[in-house]
Amino acid sequence: MYRRRSQCCPGYYESDDYCVPLCTEECMHGRCVSPDTCQCEPGWGGTDCSSGCDSEHWGPHCSNRCQCQNRALCNPITGACVCADGYKGWRCEEPCDHGKYGKGCQYKCQCQNAATCDHETGECHCSPGYTGAFCEEHCPSGSHGAHCELRCPCQNGGKCHHITGDCTCPAGWMGLVCAQPCPFGKFGINCTQDCPCHNGGQCDHVTGKCHCIAGYTGDRCQEECPVGSYGLQCAQRCECLNGAECYHVNGACLCEPGFTGDRCQDRICPDGLYGLKCHKQCPCNGKHSQSCHPLSGECSCKAGWTGLYCNETCSSGFHGENCQQTCNCQNGADCDSITGKCVCAPGFEGEDCSLPCLPGKYGANCSSTCRCKHGGTCSPIHGSCICKAGWQGVDCSIPCSSATWGLYCNNSCTCVNGAACNPEDGSCTCSPGWHGKDCDQPCPDGTYGLNCSRHCDCCHASSCDPITGFCHCVTGWTGCPMGFYGKDCIQLCKCQNGADCDHVTGECMCRTGFIGKHCEQKCPPGTFGYGCQQLCECMNNGTCDHVTGTCYCTSGFKGIRCDQAALLMDELNPYTRISPALASDKHSIGAITGIIILLLIIVVLLVLFIWYKWKKKEKGHDMPSVSYTPAMRITNTDYSLSVCVIKHKENLLKYNKAYMNNALDYGTSVNYLDLLYNYTCGI
């Protein structure tokens, strides 16, 4: 059994019930139309359609020949021409129109001065006489013609035409190549101007400037040399003497009557005589004159002298021969009538007296030294001092008084409440407890001390003292007694001279006139007031009170600042301030009085103590009975000791109050009470 079946012919293969031709090599840009035969797409050729058409062919299998010209490319598919730069047309057979260039002839030429441009690149082809990328420039100097390749023949600075090469001559030259100067008597451009020179002068053929012969000068040589000069350009000086003039051409001397010689240096008459017969005596001052005229007898004075007989000095501002030279001195200076050397006025120096004295110097020749103090400056003329703010006096050595400040101490201080006033700017340095511009405002509640910078550390108080910070306790409360500070108020203040101490830290706040950690030092000499910040104003070796600043004058002086001389009767005046020695005597008397009062108090205390012991003996040993529990136990001894402590504290408060009233010395009373406490309480 068998069945018939169709079969593809050789060179074909079956695909989807169809016989399809088979190409051994794949058709790259085409299709297989018969065994091993490709039908290529336009622009492709070869057995497998993998090769593009060359530049000369196009179409299927590249069978059509291109007709493009002038290096144009043709489309391998359509055969259309793609023109190269500078060409146009169906076959690119035409160059760009005049004035156009480039791809598609779309660019406009930029060449100037009738130049043509390349239709492909746009490059300019310049006309003769021009150069540059756009032919916008003339040929460089020295060249002309096509491509500027021809050399100019012009001489002496002549310029040639950039196209023709014809020479244009500068002033003073002529000829085809400007090689000939102007003829004599002519000058300028094209030699058309006439020379204006006189007296044999010749003019420059270029500028027309006259070159004068010896003896003449001026723009046109119309003037003879000035008197005293001669020769070419009048550059030589005449050497003629005794008023003689020289010939302006060769310098020969033309002597005045009465003189002879090559330079007219010889008098016809002997020295000291004059007249036609030389029998008259010269009337001139022989010391200040050179000679007299041999005919007229007129005096010839030496440098620095003048007058009919040479007996007068030069007028102010002049010096030298015949007093004709002007002095160059400045700032009112005089000059020596002979040499002209400047004699400077006070306050100036230098050759012409133009320099003021250096700082710190004054007077004639700036030879004196200023004596101004504290930064004051002095006048360079007379040396008077100009004081800085805060100082006064002849030498600026006296500070402004405590109530004034500023320049010349003309401003009044506004500081109050013991504040120190800055003598320079008037600013106030407040005392403790005050603040504000004028120190007129007390410290705000809760603050105290210098600059109100401290805060009150009070409990159960209505306020604190703005100066010391001591608390003002409300009713039913108390704080540390005066003279004690610290925890439980058991530490003793060490401040001296009435200073208060901080009840917490124990820091001393000194009173006016004292400084130091414990306020143990008086203000240094020359200072006083709070913090010793104010300067004493006492003069003539007077000393000032360290607290108030009051001056204590030495013998022979009086016044608020000891600046007045005292007479003998003034010294006996009962209102004169006491000296420091008398003040110290008063302090000694006060100390002795205090000691006597202290001794009396001690005697009274001893009497009271003896009376107390006597009363105690009468009472016997009848002491209050004391019971105790396990939680608390108080013995008779403890009770007695507590009574002693209470009594001792009462005594401390009492004597502290006495100390505050200045009734006795604080340290002495405290030492005595400590001894009494030890004895009474058995410690």
C-alpha positions in Angstrom: 0.0 0.0 0.0 1.4 3.5 -0.7 0.2 7.1 -1.2 1.5 9.7 -3.7 3.0 12.8 -2.1 4.1 16.2 -3.7 7.8 17.2 -3.2 9.5 20.6 -3.7 11.9 20.9 -6.6 15.6 21.0 -5.9 16.6 24.5 -4.7 13.4 25.0 -2.8 12.1 24.0 0.6 8.7 23.5 2.1 7.3 26.2 4.4 3.6 26.3 5.4 2.6 24.0 2.5 4.5 26.3 0.1 7.7 25.7 -1.8 10.1 28.6 -1.0 13.3 29.2 -2.9 16.5 28.6 -0.8 19.5 31.0 -0.9 22.6 29.5 0.6 23.8 33.0 1.8 21.2 35.1 3.5 20.0 38.2 1.6 21.1 41.1 3.9 19.2 44.0 2.2 16.9 42.2 -0.2 14.9 38.9 -0.6 15.5 35.5 -2.1 13.6 35.2 -5.4 15.1 31.9 -6.8 17.6 29.4 -5.6 20.8 31.3 -4.6 19.5 34.5 -6.2 18.8 37.7 -4.2 16.7 40.6 -5.3 18.4 43.6 -3.6 16.8 46.8 -2.2 17.7 50.1 -4.0 21.2 51.2 -3.0 22.5 47.7 -2.3 24.2 45.1 -4.4 26.2 41.9 -4.3 25.2 38.2 -4.3 23.8 38.6 -0.7 22.8 42.3 -1.0 25.3 43.2 1.7 27.3 45.8 -0.3 26.3 49.5 -0.6 26.5 51.3 -3.9 29.7 53.2 -4.7 29.7 57.0 -5.2 29.2 56.6 -8.9 26.1 54.3 -8.8 22.6 54.0 -7.3 19.4 52.0 -7.4 18.7 48.3 -7.3 21.9 46.3 -7.6 23.6 49.7 -8.0 22.8 49.5 -11.7 22.2 53.2 -12.4 25.1 55.6 -12.9 25.2 58.9 -10.9 25.2 62.2 -12.9 26.3 64.6 -10.0 29.2 67.0 -10.6 31.8 69.0 -8.6 32.4 66.3 -6.0 28.7 66.0 -5.2 27.3 62.8 -3.6 24.3 61.0 -5.1 21.7 59.2 -3.0 22.3 55.4 -3.5 18.6 54.8 -3.4 17.1 57.7 -5.4 20.1 59.0 -7.2 19.4 62.6 -6.0 22.6 64.8 -5.8 23.8 66.2 -2.5 26.0 69.2 -3.5 29.4 70.0 -1.9 29.9 73.4 -0.3 29.8 76.2 -2.8 27.6 74.6 -5.5 24.0 74.4 -6.4 21.7 72.9 -9.2 20.0 69.6 -10.0 23.4 68.0 -10.8 25.4 70.6 -8.6 26.8 72.0 -11.8 26.6 75.7 -10.8 28.7 77.6 -8.3 27.1 79.9 -5.7 25.9 83.3 -6.8 28.2 86.3 -6.2 28.2 87.2 -2.5 27.1 83.7 -1.3 29.1 80.7 -0.2 29.0 77.5 1.8 26.6 74.6 2.1 23.5 75.2 0.0 24.9 78.7 -0.8 23.1 79.9 2.3 25.9 82.1 3.8 26.6 85.8 2.9 30.1 86.9 2.2 31.6 89.4 4.7 34.5 90.7 2.6 35.0 94.5 2.4 36.6 97.0 0.0 35.5 95.3 -3.3 37.1 92.0 -2.3 35.6 88.7 -3.6 35.0 85.6 -1.5 35.6 82.0 -2.3 32.2 80.4 -3.1 33.1 77.2 -1.2 34.9 78.5 2.0 34.0 82.2 2.1 37.7 83.2 2.2 38.2 86.8 1.1 40.4 87.6 -1.9 41.5 91.2 -1.3 41.8 93.9 -3.9 45.3 95.5 -4.3 46.2 97.7 -1.2 44.1 95.8 1.3 44.7 93.0 3.8 43.1 91.3 6.8 40.6 88.4 7.2 37.9 90.5 5.7 40.2 92.9 3.7 39.2 95.6 6.1 42.8 97.0 6.6 45.2 99.0 4.4 48.5 97.4 3.6 51.0 97.8 6.5 53.3 100.7 6.4 56.1 100.1 3.9 54.1 97.9 1.5 51.4 98.3 -1.1 49.7 96.6 -4.1 48.2 93.2 -4.6 48.5 91.0 -1.5 50.6 93.9 -0.1 53.7 92.3 -1.6 55.2 95.5 -3.1 57.7 97.6 -1.0 57.2 101.3 -0.5 60.1 103.5 -1.9 59.3 106.6 0.3 62.1 108.0 2.5 62.4 110.3 5.5 59.1 109.2 7.0 57.1 109.6 3.7 54.1 107.4 3.4 53.1 105.6 0.2 49.5 105.0 -1.1 48.4 101.5 -0.2 47.2 100.8 -3.7 49.4 102.9 -6.1 52.5 103.3 -4.0 52.7 107.1 -4.6 54.7 108.9 -1.8 53.1 111.5 0.5 56.1 113.5 1.9 56.2 114.8 5.5 56.9 118.5 6.4 60.4 119.6 5.2 60.8 117.1 2.4 60.0 116.8 -1.3 60.5 114.7 -4.4 59.1 111.4 -5.8 60.4 109.4 -2.9 60.7 112.4 -0.4 64.5 112.3 -0.6 65.1 116.1 -1.0 64.9 118.7 1.9 63.1 122.0 1.4 65.3 124.6 -0.4 66.8 127.5 1.7 64.1 129.8 3.1 61.3 127.3 2.8 59.8 124.8 5.3 56.7 122.8 6.0 54.5 120.4 4.0 55.3 120.5 0.3 57.9 123.2 1.3 55.3 125.9 0.7 56.0 128.1 3.8 58.6 131.0 4.1 61.1 131.1 6.9 60.5 134.1 9.3 64.1 134.3 10.8 66.0 137.6 11.1 69.6 138.6 11.7 71.0 135.8 9.7 69.1 133.1 11.5 68.3 129.9 9.6 65.1 128.0 10.0 64.5 124.3 10.3 63.2 122.9 7.0 60.7 120.7 8.9 59.3 122.8 11.8 60.4 126.3 10.7 62.0 126.9 14.1 64.8 129.6 13.8 68.4 128.7 14.7 69.9 132.0 15.7 73.6 133.0 15.1 75.8 134.1 18.1 74.4 137.1 19.9 70.8 136.8 19.0 67.8 135.1 20.5 64.0 135.0 20.3 61.5 133.0 18.3 62.6 134.8 15.1 66.1 135.8 16.2 64.9 139.4 16.4 66.4 140.1 19.9 69.9 140.6 21.0 71.2 138.6 24.0 70.1 139.9 27.4 72.6 142.1 29.3 75.2 140.0 31.0 75.2 137.2 28.3 76.5 136.7 24.9 77.4 134.0 22.2 75.5 131.2 20.6 72.1 130.8 22.2 73.3 133.5 24.7 74.7 130.7 26.8 77.9 132.4 27.9 78.1 134.9 30.8 79.8 138.3 30.6 82.9 138.7 32.9 83.0 142.5 32.7 83.4 144.4 36.0 82.5 147.8 37.4 79.2 148.1 35.5 80.6 147.5 32.1 78.5 145.8 29.4 79.7 143.2 27.0 79.2 142.9 23.3 76.3 140.5 22.7 78.1 138.6 19.9 81.6 137.9 21.2 81.5 139.1 24.9 84.0 142.0 24.5 83.7 144.5 27.4 82.6 148.0 26.8 84.0 149.9 29.8 82.3 152.7 31.7 84.2 156.0 31.9 86.9 155.8 34.5 87.7 152.1 34.0 90.0 150.2 31.7 91.3 146.6 31.1 90.1 143.5 29.3 87.3 143.2 31.8 87.2 146.9 32.9 88.7 145.7 36.1 91.2 148.6 36.5 90.3 152.1 37.9 91.9 155.0 36.2 92.2 156.7 39.6 94.1 155.1 42.5 92.0 153.3 45.2 90.2 155.8 47.5 90.3 158.7 44.9 88.0 159.9 42.2 87.4 162.8 39.8 88.7 164.0 36.5 92.1 164.6 38.1 91.7 161.9 40.7 92.1 164.4 43.5 88.9 163.8 45.4 88.6 161.4 48.4 86.0 158.6 48.2 83.2 159.2 50.8 82.2 155.5 51.1 82.3 153.5 54.3 85.5 151.6 53.7 84.5 148.7 55.8 81.2 148.0 53.9 82.2 149.2 50.4 84.4 147.8 47.6 85.3 151.1 46.0 83.9 154.3 44.6 83.4 155.3 41.0 86.6 156.9 39.7 84.7 159.8 38.1 81.4 160.3 40.0 82.6 159.0 43.4 79.4 156.8 43.7 79.9 154.0 46.3 79.9 150.3 45.3 78.7 148.4 48.4 79.6 144.9 49.6 77.0 142.2 49.8 74.5 142.9 52.5 75.0 146.7 52.6 73.2 149.6 50.8 72.8 153.4 51.1 74.5 156.3 49.6 77.7 155.6 51.6 77.2 151.8 52.2 76.3 152.4 55.8 72.9 150.8 55.8 71.9 147.1 56.0 69.5 145.5 53.5 65.8 146.0 54.0 63.9 143.2 55.7 63.4 140.3 53.2 66.4 141.1 51.0 70.1 140.2 51.1 73.3 139.9 48.9 74.9 142.0 46.3 73.1 145.4 46.0 70.4 143.8 48.3 68.7 142.5 45.2 68.2 138.9 46.3 65.0 137.9 48.0 65.1 136.0 51.3 63.4 132.6 51.2 62.6 132.4 54.9 59.1 131.4 56.1 57.0 131.9 59.2 58.2 135.4 60.0 61.9 134.5 60.1 64.6 137.1 59.4 67.6 136.4 57.1 71.2 137.4 57.3 71.7 140.4 55.0 75.0 139.1 53.7 74.6 135.3 53.4 70.8 135.1 53.3 70.8 132.4 56.0 67.5 132.3 57.9 67.1 133.2 61.6 64.0 131.4 62.6 61.3 132.8 64.9 60.5 130.9 68.1 58.7 127.7 67.3 60.2 126.9 63.9 63.4 125.3 62.5 65.0 124.2 59.3 67.0 126.0 56.6 64.0 128.0 55.5 62.2 127.9 58.9 59.3 125.9 57.4 59.4 123.1 60.0 57.6 123.5 63.3 59.3 122.3 66.5 59.0 118.6 67.2 56.6 117.6 70.0 58.2 118.4 73.4 60.3 121.3 72.1 59.7 125.0 71.8 61.3 128.4 71.6 64.2 129.8 69.5 65.8 127.1 67.4 63.4 124.7 69.2 66.1 124.4 71.9 63.9 124.4 75.0 62.2 121.3 76.4 58.5 121.4 77.3 57.7 120.7 81.0 54.0 119.8 80.6 52.9 116.8 82.6 50.2 114.2 82.4 50.0 114.2 78.6 49.7 118.0 78.2 51.1 119.6 75.0 53.0 122.8 74.9 53.0 125.7 72.5 56.0 125.5 70.1 56.4 129.2 70.3 56.4 130.2 74.0 56.1 126.8 75.7 52.8 127.4 77.5 51.0 124.1 78.4 47.7 123.0 76.9 46.4 120.5 79.5 44.4 117.3 78.8 41.0 116.9 80.3 41.2 116.5 84.0 44.3 118.6 84.7 45.1 122.2 85.2 48.0 124.5 86.3 51.0 126.1 84.6 52.5 122.6 83.9 49.3 120.6 84.0 50.4 119.1 87.4 47.3 120.0 89.3 44.2 117.7 88.9 40.8 119.1 88.8 39.1 119.6 92.1 36.7 116.9 93.3 33.8 119.0 92.1 35.1 119.8 88.5 36.2 117.9 85.4 37.0 118.3 81.7 39.2 120.8 79.8 40.5 123.5 82.0 38.3 121.9 84.8 35.4 124.1 83.6 32.7 121.5 84.1 31.0 120.9 87.4 30.6 117.3 88.7 27.1 116.1 89.3 28.1 113.1 91.5 26.4 112.8 94.9 26.3 110.6 98.0 30.1 110.5 98.3 30.7 109.3 94.7 34.1 110.0 93.1 34.1 112.1 89.9 36.4 111.2 87.0 38.4 114.4 86.3 38.6 113.6 82.6 35.1 112.7 81.5 33.0 113.5 84.7 31.7 110.0 85.1 30.8 109.0 88.6 32.2 106.0 90.6 29.4 105.4 93.1 30.0 104.5 96.8 28.5 101.2 98.1 24.7 101.4 98.3 24.2 103.8 95.4 23.9 103.6 91.6 22.8 105.6 88.6 24.5 108.1 86.3 25.0 110.6 89.2 24.9 108.0 92.0 21.6 109.5 93.2 19.6 106.3 93.4 19.9 103.8 96.3 20.4 100.2 95.5 17.1 98.4 94.5 15.5 96.2 97.1 17.4 93.0 97.6 20.8 94.3 96.5 23.6 96.2 98.2 27.3 97.0 98.1 29.5 98.4 95.3 27.6 98.9 92.1 24.6 97.2 93.8 26.2 93.9 92.6 25.5 91.9 95.7 22.2 90.3 96.6 20.8 90.3 100.2 21.0 87.0 101.9 18.2 87.7 104.5 15.4 85.5 105.9 12.5 87.0 107.8 13.7 90.5 107.0 11.9 93.6 105.8 15.0 94.7 103.8 18.8 94.9 104.0 21.2 97.8 104.4 22.1 99.0 100.8 25.7 99.7 101.9 26.6 96.9 104.3 24.0 94.3 103.4 23.0 93.9 107.1 19.5 92.5 107.3 16.7 94.5 108.9 14.9 91.7 110.7 11.1 91.7 111.2 9.7 91.6 114.7 10.6 88.3 116.5 13.7 87.6 114.5 17.3 88.5 114.8 20.6 88.0 113.0 24.3 88.1 113.7 25.3 90.8 116.2 27.6 93.6 115.0 31.2 92.2 114.7 30.2 88.5 114.0 29.6 86.6 110.9 29.3 83.1 109.5 27.3 80.0 110.5 25.8 80.5 114.0 27.5 83.9 114.0 30.5 82.5 115.9 33.3 84.0 113.7 34.7 87.3 114.7 35.0 90.1 112.2 38.6 91.3 111.6 37.7 94.6 110.0 39.4 97.7 111.4 38.9 101.5 111.4 35.1 101.2 111.7 34.7 99.1 108.6 31.6 96.8 108.4 32.0 93.2 107.5 29.7 91.0 105.5 27.5 88.9 107.9 27.9 85.9 105.7 31.5 86.0 104.2 33.2 88.3 106.7 34.5 90.5 103.8 35.4 94.0 105.0 33.7 97.0 103.4 36.1 99.9 104.1 34.9 103.3 105.1 36.0 106.5 103.3 39.8 107.0 103.6 40.8 103.4 104.2 41.9 100.4 102.1 43.3 96.9 102.6 41.9 93.4 103.2 40.9 94.4 106.7 40.7 98.2 106.0 43.8 98.5 108.1 45.6 101.0 105.8 45.0 104.7 105.3 44.9 106.1 101.8 48.4 106.5 100.3 49.8 110.0 100.3 48.2 112.1 97.6 44.9 110.3 97.6 41.7 110.3 99.7 38.0 109.4 99.7 36.2 106.2 99.1 38.5 103.6 97.7 41.3 106.2 97.8 40.3 107.1 94.2 40.4 110.9 94.5 43.6 112.9 94.1 44.7 115.5 96.6 45.0 119.0 95.3 47.3 120.4 98.0 50.3 122.5 96.8 53.6 123.6 98.3 54.2 120.2 100.0 50.9 120.4 101.8 49.3 117.1 102.9 45.7 116.1 102.6 43.3 114.3 105.0 42.9 110.7 103.8 39.1 110.9 104.5 37.9 114.4 103.5 40.8 115.6 101.3 41.2 118.7 103.4 44.7 120.2 102.9 47.1 120.7 105.9 49.5 123.4 104.9 53.2 123.6 105.8 54.6 126.6 107.5 54.4 129.8 105.3 51.4 128.8 103.2 47.6 129.0 103.5 44.4 128.6 101.4 42.1 125.7 100.5 44.9 124.1 98.5 47.9 125.8 100.3 48.5 127.9 97.3 48.8 131.3 99.1 51.7 132.6 101.0 50.9 133.1 104.7 52.0 136.1 106.8 53.1 135.8 110.4 49.8 137.0 111.7 48.0 134.3 109.5 50.1 131.7 111.3 48.7 132.9 114.6 45.1 132.9 113.3 43.0 130.6 115.4 41.0 129.5 112.4 44.0 128.1 110.5 43.7 124.3 109.9 45.5 122.2 112.4 48.6 120.3 111.2 48.7 116.5 111.0 50.8 116.4 114.2 48.0 118.1 116.2 45.4 115.7 114.8 47.5 112.7 115.9 47.6 114.2 119.4 43.8 114.4 119.5 43.6 110.7 118.5 46.1 109.8 121.3 43.9 111.7 123.9 40.8 109.8 122.6 42.6 106.5 123.0 43.7 107.3 126.6 40.2 108.3 127.5 38.9 105.0 126.1 41.3 103.0 128.2 40.3 104.8 131.4 36.6 104.1 130.7 37.5 100.5 130.0 39.3 100.2 133.4 36.3 101.6 135.2 34.0 99.1 133.5 36.3 96.3 134.6 36.3 97.5 138.2 32.5 97.6 138.1 32.4 94.1 136.7 34.7 92.8 139.4 32.5 94.3 142.1 29.4 92.7 140.5 31.2 89.4 140.3 32.2 89.4 144.0 28.6 90.4 145.0 27.3 87.5 142.8 29.6 85.0 144.6 28.6 86.3 148.0 24.9 85.9 147.1 25.6 82.4 145.8 27.2 81.4 149.1 24.1 82.6 151.0 21.8 80.5 148.9 24.1 77.4 149.5 23.8 74.6 147.2 20.1 74.9 146.6 19.9 74.0 142.9 16.7 73.2 141.0 16.0 69.6 140.7 16.1 68.2 137.2 14.4 65.0 136.1 15.3 63.2 132.9 14.0 60.5 130.7 15.8 57.9 128.6 15.2 60.2 125.6 16.7 63.4 127.2 19.1 63.8 130.2 20.1 67.2 131.5 22.6 67.4 134.5 23.0 70.2 136.9 26.4 70.8 135.4 24.9 71.2 131.9 22.3 73.5 133.3 24.8 75.7 135.0 26.9 75.8 131.8 23.9 76.8 129.7 23.2 79.6 132.1 26.8 80.8 131.8 26.6 80.7 128.0 23.4 82.7 128.0 24.8 85.3 130.4 28.0 85.5 128.3 26.0 86.2 125.1 24.0 88.9 126.9 27.3 90.5 128.0 28.6 90.3 124.4 25.5 92.0 123.1 25.7 94.7 125.8 29.4 95.5 125.2 28.9 95.3 121.5 26.3 98.0 121.8 28.8 100.0 123.9 31.4 99.6 121.2 29.0 100.8 118.5 28.4 103.9 120.5 32.2 104.4 120.6 32.2 104.0 124.4 35.2 101.6 124.5 37.6 99.7 122.4 35.9 96.6 120.9 38.9 94.2 121.0 39.8 95.0 124.6 36.2 94.4 125.9 35.8 91.2 124.0 39.1 89.8 125.4 38.1 90.7 128.9 34.7 89.1 128.5 36.3 85.9 127.2 38.4 85.7 130.3 35.4 86.3 132.5 33.5 83.6 130.7 36.3 81.1 131.2 36.5 81.9 134.9 32.8 81.9 135.6 31.8 78.8 133.5 34.9 76.8 134.5 36.3 76.4 131.0 
